Amino acid sequence: TGSPFTFTDRVWSGVHGCILFWVNGLSVSFVLSRLCSRFNSTFLFRKIAAKYEMSEVSAKENGVPVVDDGNNLPGDVETDEPDVLGFGSSSAGFRNRKSVAKMSVDAGALFYKMTHKKRGVCLILNNEKFFVPGLKDRSGTQADRDNLRKTFKDLGFEVITHDNLTCSATIKEVKEVAERDHSDCDCFVMCVLSHGEEGVIFATDAPYKHDQIFNPFTADNCPTLAGKPKMFFLQACQGSRLDAGLTMATQVDSSPSYKIPVHADFLVAYSTIPGFYSWRNTGKGSWFVQALVLELQESGMLYDILTLLTFVNRRVAIDFESNVPDNTLMHAKKQVPFITFMLTRLVKFSFKEPS
């Protein structure tokens, strides 16, 4: 197979070429593992690797974690990989789109940019009437709709309101709003007022999954909102469990499990935690929307949105209790909203002329 010198040169040439490719994006661990399997001379390969200073220090400088066993052989190089069956060997089920979006704020900014020409769209989907067996009319939801419309208009939003849409009409409207050009907008808000169960919301005729209203606004589907806050406020039950509350003199130790969606710059504020009822007063509207509107009206430009939602949680948890004296099962129950977010900066509304 040729002299050692010739073989060395051939291997060295291969390593050198692979390293050049690695500089342009090919994983160094991929290069090393392939070379290990291709060439039988372990000693020779060690010499080559040493010449390229593939030590623990240099590997870490290149972002490659290495097993600390003192040898640092190519076979010991570790890389990060997804916990997905077949990823890398098959592209089935994965999108490989490369979307380029113009970011409205520097990577190191603490706050989202809220000085665009427009505040943005606030889409309110309000359902009072239903054609689904077992679902009653939602008395009081008109108060929620009107209060939200006024509140977000005062914050400078372009408010779009729809009442009693079917499932197909709901999805169509959501997609149409997502397809708009939001380049001149600070952010986006959606409020949904309806019946619900865990993981789904009811339109007038059928349920739909939460993702069906979230996904159209991800950065790849709606690039003009990339890097901008997308906030969803969902007033709907997430189950049929009741919270009887607990009388405390000082504090309670609790650590609820939060499920965080993998949508950058998203915030989703659920009126109640998964599995539980969400309460609504037939005259004044839902507890959650009452508290949300009050905090936004009083302090909407004083604090960031997560601070405001903390105040909303406290107000709902402390100030409200169900009043159904004729039904002991439903009487004197409590509620606390469930806030989940993937915001990467603080959201704080600055003054803007109402739309």
Secondary structure, 3 states (H helix, E strand, C coil): CCCHHHHHHHHHHHHHHHHHHHHCCCCHHHHHHHHHHHCCCHHHHHHHHHHCCCCHHHHHHCCCCECCCCCCCHHHECCCCCCCCCECCECCCCCCCCCCCCCCCCCCCCECCCCCCEEEEEEEEECCCCCCCCCCCCCCHHHHHHHHHHHHHHCCCEEEEEECCCHHHHHHHHHHHHCCCCCCEEEEEEEEECCEECCEEECCCCEEECHHHHHHHCCCCCHHHCCCCEEEEEECCCCCECECCCCCCCCCCCCCCCCCCCCCCEEEEECCCCCECCCEECCCEEHHHHHHHHHHHHHCCCCCHHHHHHHHHHHHHHHCCCCCCCCCCCCCCECCCEEEECCCCECCCCCCCCC
